[in-house]
């Protein structure tokens, strides 16, 4: 039997509520985010995992810690799991970006993967480090069920690399603590479910896709 990977976005932060792009800014979970992480942990008690990897940014690391405490697992932190570094645009809403950095916003729209954020990186660079982590981790066969706690942008660019056809239609949302399931089969990897938030109550499903 192959590996099953759970790609999990971190819990909610105040900046998610405000629509501020977080990037590598180290923003903590808010009370809703903590509750979401605890709900996720309870779900994983019923659907056990054998290993946890996490971004070292605190919104992801705290999500991972709460899961790990409930399951008696120690999360392994890896900086390659950090969100896209958007440099000078961190902490801004899209409206603020458009007002203060109109040229950058135009370039970002025109070259989704290749645009390098001022003082930051491009989504192509993010994809390279995401795939580097993916290859190393899956080759090591860390267990039959592995949770990777990371960020919305990270998940999206990895899926664009692994499953370009499935992702080409767009419209995929990765809400806070959403789970994307990837399963290893004899002929390769299969994307079995994208962005499930079935473990959350209606109240917990807030802000589907901010960085």
C-alpha positions in Angstrom: 0.0 0.0 0.0 1.4 3.5 -0.9 1.6 6.6 1.1 -1.4 8.9 1.7 -0.5 12.6 2.0 -2.7 15.2 3.7 -1.8 18.7 2.6 -3.3 21.0 5.3 -3.5 24.7 5.4 -2.9 26.5 8.7 -5.7 27.8 10.9 -7.2 31.3 10.6 -5.3 34.5 11.6 -6.6 38.1 12.0 -4.8 39.0 8.7 -6.9 36.3 7.0 -10.0 38.1 8.2 -8.7 41.5 7.1 -7.6 40.1 3.7 -4.0 41.0 4.3 -1.4 38.9 2.3 0.8 37.3 5.0 3.6 35.8 3.0 6.5 35.1 5.4 5.2 37.5 8.0 5.0 35.5 11.2 1.3 36.1 12.1 -0.2 34.0 15.0 -3.5 32.1 14.9 -6.5 33.9 16.3 -9.1 32.3 18.5 -11.0 30.8 15.5 -7.8 29.5 14.1 -7.0 27.7 17.4 -10.5 26.2 17.5 -10.1 25.1 13.8 -6.8 23.4 14.7 -8.4 21.6 17.6 -11.3 20.4 15.4 -8.8 19.2 12.9 -6.9 17.3 15.6 -10.2 15.6 16.7 -10.8 14.6 13.1 -7.3 13.1 12.9 -7.9 11.1 16.1 -10.5 9.2 14.1 -8.4 9.2 10.9 -4.9 8.6 12.3 -1.6 9.8 10.8 1.9 8.6 11.4 4.0 11.7 10.9 3.6 15.5 10.8 5.7 18.0 8.9 5.1 21.7 9.2 6.2 25.1 8.1 8.1 26.9 10.9 5.9 30.0 10.6 3.9 30.1 13.8 0.4 30.0 12.2 1.4 26.6 10.7 3.6 25.4 13.6 0.9 26.2 16.2 -1.6 24.3 14.1 0.8 21.3 13.9 1.6 21.5 17.6 -2.1 21.2 18.6 -2.5 18.2 16.3 0.7 16.7 17.6 -0.3 17.0 21.2 -3.6 15.3 20.6 -2.0 12.4 18.6 1.3 12.1 20.6 3.3 13.0 17.5 6.2 15.6 17.3 5.9 17.8 14.3 9.0 18.2 12.1 9.5 21.8 11.1 11.0 22.6 7.7 11.5 26.2 6.3 10.9 24.9 2.8 7.2 24.7 3.8 7.0 28.4 4.4 4.5 30.5 2.3 5.5 32.6 -0.7 7.8 35.4 0.2 6.0 38.5 -1.2 8.6 40.9 0.2 7.5 44.5 0.2 3.8 43.6 -0.3 3.5 41.6 2.9 0.8 42.9 5.2 -1.1 44.7 2.5 -4.6 44.0 1.2 -5.0 43.7 -2.6 -6.6 47.1 -2.7 -3.5 48.6 -0.9 -1.2 46.8 -3.3 -3.0 48.1 -6.3 -2.8 51.7 -4.9 0.8 51.6 -3.7 2.4 49.1 -6.2 0.3 49.3 -9.4 3.1 48.2 -11.7 3.9 45.1 -9.5 0.2 44.1 -9.4 -0.1 44.3 -13.2 3.1 42.2 -13.6 1.7 39.7 -11.0 -1.5 39.3 -13.0 0.4 39.0 -16.3 3.0 36.5 -15.2 1.5 34.4 -12.4 4.4 32.0 -11.9 7.3 34.0 -13.1 6.7 37.4 -11.4 9.3 38.1 -8.6 7.7 40.0 -5.8 9.7 43.1 -4.8 12.2 42.0 -2.1 10.7 38.5 -2.3 10.5 35.5 -4.6 8.4 34.2 -7.5 5.8 31.5 -7.4 8.2 29.4 -9.6 10.8 29.7 -6.9 8.2 28.7 -4.3 7.2 25.7 -6.5 10.9 24.6 -6.8 11.3 24.5 -3.0 7.9 22.9 -2.5 8.7 20.1 -5.0 12.2 19.7 -3.5 10.6 19.0 -0.1 8.0 16.7 -1.8 10.5 14.6 -3.5 12.8 14.2 -0.5 9.9 13.5 1.9 8.0 11.0 -0.2 11.2 9.1 -1.2 11.9 8.6 2.5 8.5 6.9 3.0 7.9 8.5 6.4 4.7 6.5 7.0 1.4 5.4 5.5 -0.5 8.6 6.5 1.5 11.8 6.5 0.2 15.3 7.3 2.0 18.4 5.9 0.9 21.6 7.6 1.7 24.5 5.3 0.1 27.5 3.5 -2.4 28.1 0.7 0.1 29.4 -1.8 2.4 26.5 -1.2 -0.3 23.9 -1.7 -1.5 25.6 -4.9 1.9 25.7 -6.6 2.7 22.1 -5.6 -0.6 20.9 -7.0 0.0 22.9 -10.2 3.2 20.9 -10.7 1.9 17.5 -9.7 -1.5 17.7 -11.2 -1.6 20.4 -14.0 -4.7 19.0 -15.7 -6.8 18.8 -12.6 -5.7 22.3 -11.5 -6.1 23.9 -14.9 -9.8 24.6 -14.5 -9.2 26.8 -11.4 -11.7 27.7 -8.8 -10.1 25.5 -6.1 -10.3 27.0 -2.6 -8.0 26.1 0.3 -9.7 27.3 3.4 -8.1 27.5 6.8 -7.3 23.9 8.0 -8.6 22.5 4.8 -7.3 19.1 3.8 -6.2 18.1 0.3 -5.7 14.3 0.0 -3.1 12.8 -2.3 -2.7 9.0 -2.6 0.2 7.0 -4.0 -0.9 4.3 -6.4 1.0 1.7 -8.6 1.1 4.1 -11.5 1.8 7.3 -9.6 0.1 9.9 -7.5 -3.7 10.6 -7.4 -5.4 13.7 -6.2 -8.4 12.3 -4.4 -9.9 15.4 -2.7 -9.1 19.1 -2.8 -9.6 21.5 0.1 -12.0 19.5 2.3 -13.3 21.4 5.4 -15.7 18.7 6.5 -14.2 18.6 9.9 -15.2 22.2 10.6 -18.6 23.7 11.6 -20.2 26.3 9.4 -18.9 28.9 11.8 -15.3 27.8 11.2 -15.3 28.1 7.4 -14.1 31.6 7.0 -11.9 33.2 4.4 -11.3 30.6 1.7 -8.0 31.6 0.0 -6.0 34.6 1.4 -2.3 34.2 1.6 
